[in-house]
Amino acid sequence: MKKSYIVVSTCNDMRIDRWIRYSYGKIPQSLIEKNLRAGKIKLNNKKIKSSHKIKTNDKIDFFNINFKERIVQKKIKFEPSKEIIKSNENQIIDNNDDFIVLNKSAGISVQGGTKSKRNLVDIFAKSQIFQDTKPYSVHRLDKDTSGVFIMAKKRESAQLLTSLFRLRKVYKTYLAICHGQIEKDSGEWNDDLIRYDGDKKIVEKAKTFFQVLDKNSEASLVKLKPVTGRKHQLRKQFYAIGQPIFGDTKYRLSNSTKGINKNLMLHSYQIKFMINDIRHTYTALLPDYFKKLLEVKRLNFLNLK
């Protein structure tokens, strides 16, 4: 049995293996690659590798495939209350015809998962701001990370913003409080970060410029400008130098469990980009818990620029 699909514009430049998971659900990477090698999945009548990027209007053919091994996990839609919708609307920094910018609170996901939980897409889908459209997520921000976050209002705006992020034309600045005193006052981190896609080990290059704004024997306040956008990049890089971020329960040292903070001290402080020769700059105020730890650790952020 043959099934054919035409690639829509929102999936332009997406890897074929990611498109398959996007369309069919959580499928083991090994099973996807097995069917690609066997020619049971073809792009424009040609065999391709899992890393091949598809384009708008490409034709994808499936031949006698039944993904019996796939793990089907249905996403549960979150139904926000009026109070939750209002509290998130109050976090908006800018609201224009193309997108909104908000100061995302820590502890809330961008998109829904396989468990019922709060997420921005479902919350703003019920907001009057998106009454004639729907919210589009155009970049990532970890659940426990606070700060500047952008959601598009139109498909065209989402495609443009996604392209800017992919082409590294969006310049992001983060602030973090880490354990201990960082030796160098500024520099760059270049790391090979490891992640797994099923059983497949993937090594990704990660680059970040850093500047220490203040430090003492207990903690350091660091400004970060990531060049690449790997998953958990900044958290992994702090862990790699042996000085994890306060409140990070995933990337931490065994001796940093005592008195661990409830909140992750990582904040998306500023985003800059240009559209049609117009410069956009958005800054998110620090959350109270972040400022409190700065006071407790006697760190000064008045020299932040």
C-alpha positions in Angstrom: 0.0 0.0 0.0 1.4 3.4 -1.0 0.7 6.7 0.8 1.8 10.0 -0.5 2.2 13.4 1.2 3.1 16.9 0.0 5.3 19.0 2.2 3.6 22.1 3.5 5.4 25.4 3.9 5.5 25.2 7.7 7.7 22.1 7.4 10.2 23.7 4.9 13.8 22.8 5.7 12.9 20.2 8.3 14.9 17.0 8.5 13.0 14.0 7.0 13.3 12.0 10.3 11.9 14.9 12.3 9.0 15.3 9.8 8.1 11.6 10.2 8.0 12.0 14.0 6.1 15.2 13.6 3.5 13.5 11.4 3.3 10.0 13.0 4.4 10.4 16.6 7.3 9.2 18.7 9.0 6.6 16.5 12.4 5.0 17.2 15.2 6.6 15.1 16.5 3.1 14.2 13.1 2.2 12.7 13.0 5.3 10.6 16.5 4.7 9.3 15.7 1.1 8.5 12.8 2.1 6.3 14.8 4.8 4.6 17.6 2.4 3.8 15.1 -0.1 2.4 13.6 2.5 0.1 10.2 2.2 1.8 10.3 6.0 2.3 11.2 8.1 -0.7 11.5 11.8 -1.4 10.5 12.8 -4.9 11.0 9.1 -6.0 14.5 9.0 -4.6 16.1 7.2 -1.6 17.5 9.7 1.0 19.2 9.7 4.4 17.5 10.6 7.7 19.4 13.9 7.8 18.1 15.1 4.4 16.1 18.3 4.7 12.8 18.5 2.9 11.4 21.5 1.0 7.9 23.0 0.4 5.9 20.9 -2.2 8.3 18.0 -2.0 6.5 14.6 -2.4 7.1 12.0 0.3 6.0 8.4 -0.5 5.5 5.6 2.0 5.5 2.0 0.7 3.8 -0.7 2.8 4.8 0.8 6.1 3.0 0.2 9.4 4.9 1.8 12.3 3.9 -1.0 14.8 6.9 -0.3 16.9 6.1 3.4 17.4 5.1 4.7 20.9 1.9 6.5 20.6 1.5 9.1 23.3 -1.4 11.4 22.9 -0.9 15.0 24.0 -3.4 16.2 26.5 -4.7 19.7 25.8 -4.5 22.1 28.8 -7.6 24.0 29.6 -6.6 27.3 31.3 -8.8 29.2 33.7 -9.5 32.9 33.1 -7.1 33.7 36.0 -4.3 31.8 34.3 -4.9 33.5 31.0 -5.0 36.9 32.6 -1.8 36.4 34.6 0.1 35.4 31.5 -1.4 38.3 29.5 0.0 40.6 32.2 3.5 39.3 31.4 3.3 40.7 27.8 6.1 43.2 27.0 4.9 44.0 23.4 1.8 43.1 21.4 1.8 44.0 17.7 0.1 42.7 14.5 2.6 40.0 13.9 3.7 38.7 17.3 3.7 39.1 21.1 6.7 39.2 23.4 6.3 38.2 27.0 8.4 37.8 30.1 7.8 34.1 30.5 7.5 32.8 34.1 9.6 29.9 35.2 7.8 26.5 35.6 5.6 26.8 32.5 6.2 24.9 29.3 6.0 26.5 25.8 4.0 23.6 24.3 2.0 20.8 25.7 3.4 17.3 26.2 2.1 13.8 27.0 1.0 14.8 30.4 -1.6 17.4 31.4 0.4 20.6 32.3 0.4 24.3 31.8 1.8 25.5 28.5 1.8 28.9 26.7 0.4 27.6 23.4 -2.8 26.3 25.0 -3.1 29.3 27.3 -2.8 32.0 24.6 -5.0 29.9 22.3 -7.9 30.9 24.6 -6.8 34.5 24.9 -8.7 37.3 23.2 -5.4 38.4 21.7 -5.5 35.4 19.4 -9.3 35.3 18.9 -8.9 35.5 15.1 -5.8 33.3 14.7 -3.7 31.0 16.9 -0.3 31.2 18.7 2.8 29.9 16.9 5.8 29.0 18.9 8.9 30.2 17.0 11.8 29.2 19.3 12.5 27.2 22.5 12.8 28.2 26.1 13.1 25.5 28.8 10.2 25.1 31.2 12.3 26.3 34.1 13.9 29.2 32.3 12.3 32.6 32.7 12.5 35.7 30.4 11.9 37.0 26.9 9.8 34.7 24.7 8.1 35.4 21.3 4.9 33.9 19.9 3.8 34.7 16.4 0.2 35.5 15.5 0.3 34.5 11.8 1.8 31.7 9.8 3.8 34.1 7.7 5.2 35.8 10.8 6.0 32.5 12.3 8.0 31.4 9.2 9.9 34.7 9.2 10.8 34.6 12.8 11.7 30.9 12.7 14.0 31.6 9.8 15.7 34.4 11.7 16.4 32.1 14.6 17.6 29.3 12.3 20.0 31.7 10.5 21.2 33.1 13.8 19.9 36.6 13.1 18.3 36.8 16.5 20.8 37.9 19.2 20.0 36.5 22.7 21.4 37.5 26.0 21.0 35.4 29.1 21.8 35.9 32.8 22.8 33.1 35.1 24.0 32.7 38.7 26.3 29.7 39.1 28.1 28.0 41.9 31.6 29.2 42.8 33.9 31.8 41.3 34.6 31.6 37.5 38.3 32.1 36.9 38.2 34.1 33.7 36.2 37.4 33.5 35.2 36.8 29.9 35.8 34.5 26.9 34.0 31.8 24.9 33.0 28.3 25.5 33.3 25.8 22.6 32.0 22.3 23.5 30.9 19.1 22.0 27.6 18.4 23.6 26.2 14.9 23.6 22.5 14.0 23.3 20.6 10.9 22.3 17.9 10.3 19.7 16.6 6.9 20.8 19.7 4.7 20.8 21.6 7.0 18.5 24.4 9.2 20.1 24.6 12.7 18.6 27.5 15.1 19.2 26.7 18.8 18.5 29.0 21.8 18.5 28.0 24.5 21.0 29.5 28.0 21.2 28.7 30.7 23.8 30.3 34.0 24.7 30.4 34.8 28.4 31.2 37.8 30.6 31.3 37.6 34.4 29.5 40.7 35.8 30.4 40.0 39.5 31.8 37.1 41.5 33.0 35.9 44.8 34.0 32.6 46.4 30.3 31.5 46.6 28.8 32.4 43.3 29.2 34.2 40.0 26.7 36.4 38.0 27.3 35.7 34.3 26.1 37.3 31.1 25.8 34.8 28.2 25.4 35.2 24.5 24.9 31.8 22.9 25.8 31.5 19.2 24.4 28.1 18.7 21.0 26.9 20.1 21.5 23.4 21.4 19.1 21.8 23.9 20.1 22.7 27.5 23.3 24.3 26.0 24.0 26.9 28.7 23.2 24.5 31.5 25.4 21.8 30.1 28.3 24.3 29.6 28.2 25.5 33.2 28.1 21.8 34.3 31.1 21.1 32.0 33.3 23.6 33.9 32.2 22.2 37.2 30.1 25.2 38.2 26.4 24.4 37.6 23.7 27.0 37.7 21.9 27.4 41.0 18.6 25.5 41.0 19.5 23.1 38.2 18.4 19.6 39.4 19.5 17.9 36.2 23.0 19.2 35.6 24.5 19.5 39.0 27.4 18.2 41.1 26.9 15.8 44.0 28.2 18.5 46.4 25.7 21.1 45.2 22.6 19.4 46.5 22.6 21.1 49.9 20.3 24.1 50.1 19.5 23.8 46.4 17.3 26.6 45.1 13.7 25.9 44.1 14.1 28.0 40.9 16.6 27.7 38.1 18.7 30.8 38.1 18.8 31.2 34.3 16.9 34.1 32.7 16.5 35.1 29.1 17.3 38.8 29.6 17.2 40.3 26.1 16.5 39.5 22.4 17.5 41.7 19.4 16.6 41.3 15.8 15.8 43.2 12.6 12.7 43.0 10.3 12.5 45.2 7.2 15.4 47.4 8.5 13.5 48.0 11.8 15.5 47.0 14.9 13.6 45.2 17.7 15.0 45.0 21.2 13.1 43.4 24.1 14.3 43.2 27.7 12.7 41.1 30.4 13.0 42.3 34.1 14.6 39.9 36.5 12.2 37.8 38.6 12.1 38.5 42.3 13.7 35.1 43.3 16.6 35.9 41.0 17.2 39.3 42.6 16.9 37.8 46.1 19.7 35.3 45.4 21.8 38.1 44.1 21.4 39.9 47.4 22.0 36.7 49.4 25.2 36.0 47.5 26.3 39.6 47.5 26.4 40.0 43.7 26.0 43.3 42.0 24.1 43.6 38.7 24.0 47.4 38.5 26.8 47.3 35.8 24.6 45.3 33.5 24.4 46.8 30.0 
